[in-house]
Amino acid sequence: MRSRPGRRRPALGAAVLCGALLGNLLDDGASLLGELSGGSPQSIFASRGSLERVLERLAAMRDSALAMPAEQRRAMPGIDWQAWESLPLQAASGPTREWRERLWRLVIELVPATVEEARRHQAHPGG
């Protein structure tokens, strides 16, 4: 019995989706880290434009993380998926000091860990 040509498409589609999402995580994460290398928390909050760029990149990374299929998430345990799901991109009543500190910790901890794990997975998809 011949298999139908469409039977491989879901697996191929998932691989393409995962590759695109990994690419987004890597590109946005590397750009964010490059912009802030050697910086301080003040570098994010120095200007409205700077903060907006950081928040846009974090939102793009969050969207890619949220769209990642569960099977691929399990294959990348070094990414804190829960942290991406609860990313605080807005302060409830304006940017408070606590919110700024949390955002900075995410930028210096979550983003590098995510980029590192995405690179590892991209280089060795099987493990």
N, C-alpha and C positions, 0 to 999 in steps of 0.2 A: 504494500500500500504506500502510495506516495504522500509525503506530507505536503500540506498546503503552503504556498509561499509566505502567507501572512503569519504563520505560526512563530517565526523568529522575530517579528517586528516588536512585540512588547519588550523582549530582552534587549534588543538593539535600541529601542526608544528609551528604555531606562538607563542604558549605558551612556547614550548621548546626553540625556537630561543630567545625569550625575556629572559627566564631564564638563558640561556647561556651568553647572552650579559650583563645581570645584574651581573652575576658571574664574568665576565671579568672586568667590571667597579669596582666592589668591591675588587677583588683580586689585580688588578694593582694599584688601588687607595690606598688601605691599605698598600701595600708594599712600595709605594712611600712615603706615610706619615710616615711610620715606619723608613725608611732610613733617612728621613730629620727631624725627630722630634727633637725639640730643636735647630735646625740648623739655619743657616743664609744664605743669598744669596750666600755667599762665599762657602758654603758647596756644592752647585751645581757645581760651576765653579772651584773648587779647583783642579780638575784633569780632563783630557779629558775622562777618564773612568767613572767618576762620572756623568759628563754631558751627556755622551752617554747613561748611564743607565736611567737617568731621561727622556731623550728624547724618548727612546724606550718605557718606560712605558706610557708616555703621548701619544705617537703615537698609542699604543694599546688601550688606553682609547678612543682616538678620533675615531679610527676605529670602536669600539663597539658602540659609541654614534651615528656615522653616519649610522650604520647598523640597529639601533633600529627602528622598525616600527612606523609610524606616530601616530597610535592609542596609542601605549605605551608611546610615547613622551608626548602626551597630558595628560596622566595619571600621569606624573611626572613633574609638573610645577616647582619644585624646582631645576631642572637641567637647566642650561643655555645652551641649545642646540646650539644656535647661536655661543656662545663662542667656543664650541667644533668644530663647522664647520670651524671657522676661526682661529684655533689654530696656532700660529706662531712657528712652529718647526724648522724653519731655518731663520737666518737673511740674508737679501738679499746680504749684502757684508761683511759677517763675523759677529761674535757676538758683536754687539755694546752695549754700556751701556744701551740704551733705550730698546733694545731687551731683555737684561738680566733682567732688572727691570720688564718688562712685563711678562716674563716667571716666575719670582719669584712670582709675584702677582697671576698668574694663579695657581701656585702650592699651595700657602697658602690660596687662596679663592675658586677657581673653583673646585679643587680636593676634599677638605673636604665637600663642599656643594653637590657635585655629589655623594660622598660616602654616606653621610647622607640620601639623598633623595632615593638612590638606596636601602639602608637598610630599610628605611621606606616602600618603595613600596614592597620590598620582604616580609616584615613581614605582610603587610596589602595590598595585591594586589588590592582590590576593592576600596581603598580610604584611 
